Amino acid sequence: MPNLQQLLDDAAITVSELSRRANVDYRTAKKAVENTGSIQRVKALALLRVLNEFLGTSYKLEDIDGLEID
């Protein structure tokens, strides 16, 4: 299963662009991508929605390695 960093790399976008498109604070997006802490479920879903749109995929939260949800 991929982690958020792998999906971000595959989508060829930055954490900054991901956070902007998902309407999630940059620090929260960075924390999720770097696996340095837990984030709220609604924010994780927003980040994953953007990545799924970019990649044409349909990953669910449980498909993502290392993602910590509050």
N, CA, C and O atoms as a GROMACS GRO file, in nm:
protein
  280
    1MET      N    1   0.084  -0.118   0.000
    1MET     CA    2   0.000   0.000   0.000
    1MET      C    3   0.089   0.125   0.000
    1MET      O    4   0.194   0.127   0.064
    2PRO      N    5   0.046   0.226  -0.070
    2PRO     CA    6   0.128   0.348  -0.078
    2PRO      C    7   0.112   0.434   0.047
    2PRO      O    8   0.016   0.419   0.123
    3ASN      N    9   0.207   0.524   0.066
    3ASN     CA   10   0.190   0.627   0.167
    3ASN      C   11   0.160   0.759   0.096
    3ASN      O   12   0.164   0.765  -0.027
    4LEU      N   13   0.129   0.862   0.172
    4LEU     CA   14   0.092   0.990   0.109
    4LEU      C   15   0.207   1.050   0.029
    4LEU      O   16   0.184   1.112  -0.075
    5GLN      N   17   0.330   1.032   0.076
    5GLN     CA   18   0.445   1.087   0.002
    5GLN      C   19   0.455   1.023  -0.136
    5GLN      O   20   0.483   1.093  -0.233
    6GLN      N   21   0.434   0.893  -0.144
    6GLN     CA   22   0.439   0.825  -0.274
    6GLN      C   23   0.330   0.878  -0.368
    6GLN      O   24   0.355   0.900  -0.486
    7LEU      N   25   0.210   0.897  -0.314
    7LEU     CA   26   0.101   0.949  -0.396
    7LEU      C   27   0.129   1.092  -0.440
    7LEU      O   28   0.099   1.131  -0.553
    8LEU      N   29   0.186   1.170  -0.351
    8LEU     CA   30   0.222   1.309  -0.382
    8LEU      C   31   0.326   1.311  -0.494
    8LEU      O   32   0.314   1.391  -0.587
    9ASP      N   33   0.425   1.225  -0.486
    9ASP     CA   34   0.526   1.215  -0.590
    9ASP      C   35   0.465   1.172  -0.723
    9ASP      O   36   0.497   1.227  -0.828
   10ASP      N   37   0.376   1.073  -0.718
   10ASP     CA   38   0.310   1.025  -0.840
   10ASP      C   39   0.225   1.134  -0.904
   10ASP      O   40   0.216   1.144  -1.026
   11ALA      N   41   0.162   1.216  -0.821
   11ALA     CA   42   0.077   1.324  -0.870
   11ALA      C   43   0.160   1.444  -0.917
   11ALA      O   44   0.108   1.533  -0.984
   12ALA      N   45   0.287   1.446  -0.881
   12ALA     CA   46   0.380   1.553  -0.919
   12ALA      C   47   0.330   1.690  -0.871
   12ALA      O   48   0.334   1.789  -0.945
   13ILE      N   49   0.285   1.693  -0.745
   13ILE     CA   50   0.247   1.821  -0.685
   13ILE      C   51   0.320   1.837  -0.552
   13ILE      O   52   0.371   1.740  -0.496
   14THR      N   53   0.325   1.957  -0.504
   14THR     CA   54   0.393   1.986  -0.378
   14THR      C   55   0.295   1.976  -0.262
   14THR      O   56   0.173   1.974  -0.281
   15VAL      N   57   0.350   1.970  -0.142
   15VAL     CA   58   0.266   1.972  -0.022
   15VAL      C   59   0.186   2.102  -0.019
   15VAL      O   60   0.069   2.103   0.020
   16SER      N   61   0.248   2.210  -0.061
   16SER     CA   62   0.180   2.340  -0.063
   16SER      C   63   0.058   2.338  -0.155
   16SER      O   64  -0.049   2.384  -0.118
   17GLU      N   65   0.076   2.283  -0.274
   17GLU     CA   66  -0.037   2.275  -0.368
   17GLU      C   67  -0.144   2.180  -0.316
   17GLU      O   68  -0.264   2.208  -0.328
   18LEU      N   69  -0.102   2.069  -0.259
   18LEU     CA   70  -0.197   1.974  -0.202
   18LEU      C   71  -0.279   2.041  -0.092
   18LEU      O   72  -0.402   2.028  -0.090
   19SER      N   73  -0.213   2.111  -0.002
   19SER     CA   74  -0.285   2.174   0.108
   19SER      C   75  -0.382   2.281   0.057
   19SER      O   76  -0.493   2.294   0.108
   20ARG      N   77  -0.339   2.357  -0.043
   20ARG     CA   78  -0.425   2.462  -0.098
   20ARG      C   79  -0.549   2.401  -0.164
   20ARG      O   80  -0.661   2.446  -0.139
   21ARG      N   81  -0.528   2.300  -0.245
   21ARG     CA   82  -0.641   2.238  -0.316
   21ARG      C   83  -0.736   2.165  -0.221
   21ARG      O   84  -0.857   2.157  -0.247
   22ALA      N   85  -0.682   2.112  -0.112
   22ALA     CA   86  -0.765   2.040  -0.016
   22ALA      C   87  -0.824   2.133   0.090
   22ALA      O   88  -0.907   2.092   0.171
   23ASN      N   89  -0.782   2.259   0.087
   23ASN     CA   90  -0.825   2.358   0.187
   23ASN      C   91  -0.790   2.311   0.330
   23ASN      O   92  -0.870   2.318   0.422
   24VAL      N   93  -0.666   2.263   0.342
   24VAL     CA   94  -0.613   2.214   0.468
   24VAL      C   95  -0.486   2.294   0.497
   24VAL      O   96  -0.408   2.322   0.407
   25ASP      N   97  -0.466   2.331   0.622
   25ASP     CA   98  -0.348   2.404   0.663
   25ASP      C   99  -0.221   2.332   0.617
   25ASP      O  100  -0.212   2.209   0.623
   26TYR      N  101  -0.123   2.409   0.571
   26TYR     CA  102   0.002   2.352   0.520
   26TYR      C  103   0.069   2.262   0.624
   26TYR      O  104   0.115   2.153   0.591
   27ARG      N  105   0.074   2.307   0.749
   27ARG     CA  106   0.141   2.228   0.853
   27ARG      C  107   0.072   2.093   0.875
   27ARG      O  108   0.137   1.992   0.901
   28THR      N  109  -0.060   2.092   0.863
   28THR     CA  110  -0.135   1.967   0.877
   28THR      C  111  -0.104   1.874   0.761
   28THR      O  112  -0.082   1.754   0.781
   29ALA      N  113  -0.103   1.928   0.640
   29ALA     CA  114  -0.072   1.846   0.523
   29ALA      C  115   0.069   1.790   0.532
   29ALA      O  116   0.092   1.673   0.502
   30LYS      N  117   0.163   1.873   0.573
   30LYS     CA  118   0.302   1.830   0.585
   30LYS      C  119   0.315   1.720   0.690
   30LYS      O  120   0.387   1.623   0.669
   31LYS      N  121   0.245   1.736   0.801
   31LYS     CA  122   0.247   1.634   0.908
   31LYS      C  123   0.193   1.501   0.854
   31LYS      O  124   0.248   1.396   0.885
   32ALA      N  125   0.087   1.505   0.775
   32ALA     CA  126   0.029   1.382   0.720
   32ALA      C  127   0.124   1.317   0.620
   32ALA      O  128   0.143   1.196   0.622
   33VAL      N  129   0.182   1.397   0.533
   33VAL     CA  130   0.272   1.345   0.429
   33VAL      C  131   0.398   1.286   0.492
   33VAL      O  132   0.447   1.182   0.447
   34GLU      N  133   0.450   1.350   0.594
   34GLU     CA  134   0.574   1.305   0.658
   34GLU      C  135   0.551   1.204   0.769
   34GLU      O  136   0.647   1.155   0.829
   35ASN      N  137   0.426   1.171   0.798
   35ASN     CA  138   0.391   1.074   0.903
   35ASN      C  139   0.448   1.115   1.039
   35ASN      O  140   0.504   1.032   1.111
   36THR      N  141   0.434   1.243   1.072
   36THR     CA  142   0.491   1.291   1.199
   36THR      C  143   0.385   1.320   1.304
   36THR      O  144   0.415   1.382   1.406
   37GLY      N  145   0.263   1.276   1.281
   37GLY     CA  146   0.158   1.295   1.380
   37GLY      C  147   0.022   1.265   1.320
   37GLY      O  148   0.009   1.244   1.200
   38SER      N  149  -0.078   1.264   1.406
   38SER     CA  150  -0.212   1.233   1.359
   38SER      C  151  -0.285   1.359   1.314
   38SER      O  152  -0.256   1.470   1.361
   39ILE      N  153  -0.379   1.340   1.223
   39ILE     CA  154  -0.462   1.451   1.174
   39ILE      C  155  -0.608   1.409   1.180
   39ILE      O  156  -0.640   1.291   1.190
   40GLN      N  157  -0.696   1.507   1.174
   40GLN     CA  158  -0.839   1.479   1.178
   40GLN      C  159  -0.882   1.403   1.053
   40GLN      O  160  -0.828   1.424   0.944
   41ARG      N  161  -0.979   1.316   1.070
   41ARG     CA  162  -1.029   1.233   0.960
   41ARG      C  163  -1.076   1.318   0.842
   41ARG      O  164  -1.046   1.286   0.727
   42VAL      N  165  -1.150   1.424   0.870
   42VAL     CA  166  -1.204   1.508   0.763
   42VAL      C  167  -1.091   1.570   0.680
   42VAL      O  168  -1.105   1.586   0.559
   43LYS      N  169  -0.981   1.606   0.745
   43LYS     CA  170  -0.868   1.665   0.673
   43LYS      C  171  -0.793   1.559   0.593
   43LYS      O  172  -0.749   1.586   0.481
   44ALA      N  173  -0.780   1.440   0.649
   44ALA     CA  174  -0.717   1.331   0.575
   44ALA      C  175  -0.798   1.297   0.451
   44ALA      O  176  -0.742   1.272   0.344
   45LEU      N  177  -0.930   1.296   0.465
   45LEU     CA  178  -1.017   1.268   0.350
   45LEU      C  179  -1.002   1.376   0.242
   45LEU      O  180  -1.002   1.345   0.123
   46ALA      N  181  -0.989   1.501   0.284
   46ALA     CA  182  -0.972   1.610   0.188
   46ALA      C  183  -0.841   1.595   0.112
   46ALA      O  184  -0.838   1.614  -0.010
   47LEU      N  185  -0.733   1.563   0.182
   47LEU     CA  186  -0.604   1.543   0.116
   47LEU      C  187  -0.610   1.426   0.018
   47LEU      O  188  -0.562   1.436  -0.095
   48LEU      N  189  -0.670   1.317   0.062
   48LEU     CA  190  -0.678   1.199  -0.023
   48LEU      C  191  -0.768   1.222  -0.144
   48LEU      O  192  -0.741   1.170  -0.252
   49ARG      N  193  -0.874   1.301  -0.126
   49ARG     CA  194  -0.962   1.333  -0.239
   49ARG      C  195  -0.884   1.403  -0.349
   49ARG      O  196  -0.899   1.370  -0.467
   50VAL      N  197  -0.801   1.499  -0.312
   50VAL     CA  198  -0.721   1.573  -0.410
   50VAL      C  199  -0.625   1.479  -0.482
   50VAL      O  200  -0.613   1.483  -0.604
   51LEU      N  201  -0.558   1.395  -0.406
   51LEU     CA  202  -0.463   1.302  -0.468
   51LEU      C  203  -0.535   1.203  -0.560
   51LEU      O  204  -0.486   1.172  -0.668
   52ASN      N  205  -0.649   1.153  -0.518
   52ASN     CA  206  -0.727   1.063  -0.603
   52ASN      C  207  -0.770   1.132  -0.732
   52ASN      O  208  -0.770   1.070  -0.839
   53GLU      N  209  -0.808   1.258  -0.723
   53GLU     CA  210  -0.847   1.333  -0.844
   53GLU      C  211  -0.729   1.347  -0.939
   53GLU      O  212  -0.744   1.327  -1.060
   54PHE      N  213  -0.613   1.380  -0.887
   54PHE     CA  214  -0.494   1.396  -0.970
   54PHE      C  215  -0.454   1.265  -1.037
   54PHE      O  216  -0.415   1.263  -1.154
   55LEU      N  217  -0.464   1.157  -0.961
   55LEU     CA  218  -0.414   1.028  -1.009
   55LEU      C  219  -0.519   0.942  -1.078
   55LEU      O  220  -0.486   0.840  -1.139
   56GLY      N  221  -0.646   0.980  -1.067
   56GLY     CA  222  -0.751   0.898  -1.124
   56GLY      C  223  -0.767   0.767  -1.048
   56GLY      O  224  -0.800   0.664  -1.107
   57THR      N  225  -0.743   0.772  -0.918
   57THR     CA  226  -0.752   0.653  -0.835
   57THR      C  227  -0.868   0.666  -0.737
   57THR      O  228  -0.936   0.769  -0.734
   58SER      N  229  -0.889   0.563  -0.658
   58SER     CA  230  -0.998   0.567  -0.560
   58SER      C  231  -0.952   0.509  -0.426
   58SER      O  232  -1.021   0.428  -0.365
   59TYR      N  233  -0.834   0.552  -0.382
   59TYR     CA  234  -0.783   0.507  -0.253
   59TYR      C  235  -0.874   0.552  -0.139
   59TYR      O  236  -0.934   0.660  -0.144
   60LYS      N  237  -0.882   0.469  -0.037
   60LYS     CA  238  -0.954   0.501   0.085
   60LYS      C  239  -0.849   0.521   0.195
   60LYS      O  240  -0.734   0.481   0.179
   61LEU      N  241  -0.889   0.582   0.306
   61LEU     CA  242  -0.794   0.607   0.414
   61LEU      C  243  -0.724   0.479   0.459
   61LEU      O  244  -0.604   0.481   0.487
   62GLU      N  245  -0.796   0.370   0.466
   62GLU     CA  246  -0.736   0.245   0.514
   62GLU      C  247  -0.635   0.187   0.415
   62GLU      O  248  -0.560   0.095   0.450
   63ASP      N  249  -0.632   0.239   0.293
   63ASP     CA  250  -0.536   0.194   0.193
   63ASP      C  251  -0.400   0.262   0.205
   63ASP      O  252  -0.304   0.222   0.139
   64ILE      N  253  -0.390   0.364   0.288
   64ILE     CA  254  -0.271   0.447   0.295
   64ILE      C  255  -0.184   0.408   0.414
   64ILE      O  256  -0.229   0.411   0.528
   65ASP      N  257  -0.060   0.370   0.386
   65ASP     CA  258   0.035   0.332   0.491
   65ASP      C  259   0.077   0.454   0.573
   65ASP      O  260   0.101   0.561   0.519
   66GLY      N  261   0.086   0.435   0.702
   66GLY     CA  262   0.144   0.535   0.791
   66GLY      C  263   0.056   0.654   0.824
   66GLY      O  264   0.100   0.743   0.896
   67LEU      N  265  -0.065   0.657   0.774
   67LEU     CA  266  -0.153   0.772   0.800
   67LEU      C  267  -0.219   0.754   0.936
   67LEU      O  268  -0.288   0.656   0.961
   68GLU      N  269  -0.196   0.852   1.024
   68GLU     CA  270  -0.253   0.848   1.159
   68GLU      C  271  -0.373   0.941   1.166
   68GLU      O  272  -0.362   1.060   1.135
   69ILE      N  273  -0.487   0.887   1.206
   69ILE     CA  274  -0.612   0.961   1.215
   69ILE      C  275  -0.650   0.982   1.361
   69ILE      O  276  -0.644   0.888   1.441
   70ASP      N  277  -0.688   1.105   1.396
   70ASP     CA  278  -0.738   1.136   1.532
   70ASP      C  279  -0.864   1.057   1.560
   70ASP      O  280  -0.920   1.069   1.669
   0.00000   0.00000   0.00000
